[in-house]
Amino acid sequence: MGVRPYSVREYARLQGLKDDFIFPVSSTAAYRQIGNGVSRHVGMWIGNEMNRYINQIRAA
């Protein structure tokens, strides 16, 4: 049995997008958008770390 590639929807789920998110572009463009995107969980973590750093600088 061969290995199939993930669908656009499966990649979107891995990025944390909800199932009702609509990609109004071709499948090729949707794959590119997902590949170039940053997971919302990673973005949230980066934002929280930046906020923590800024608060440390202000407190110093």
C-alpha positions, -999 to +999 in steps of 0.1 A: +000+000+000+014+034-010+016+066+010-008+093-001-001+130+002-020+150+028-050+170+015-053+208+018-078+203+047-054+180+066-026+205+063-049+232+074-058+212+105-021+207+113-018+245+112-046+249+137-072+262+112-109+253+118-127+229+094-150+257+082-120+279+070-125+284+033-096+287+008-110+309-021-080+299-043-069+269-062-055+238-044-020+247-055-023+282-041-039+268-009-010+244-004+014+274-009-005+295+016-005+268+043+032+261+037+041+298+040+019+303+071+029+302+107+008+279+130-014+301+152+000+282+182+036+292+173+025+328+166+008+329+199+039+316+217+062+341+199+038+370+208+037+359+245+075+357+246+078+391+231+054+405+256+072+389+285+105+404+272+091+439+268+076+438+303+111+428+316+127+457+299+100+481+313+105+468+348+143+472+347 
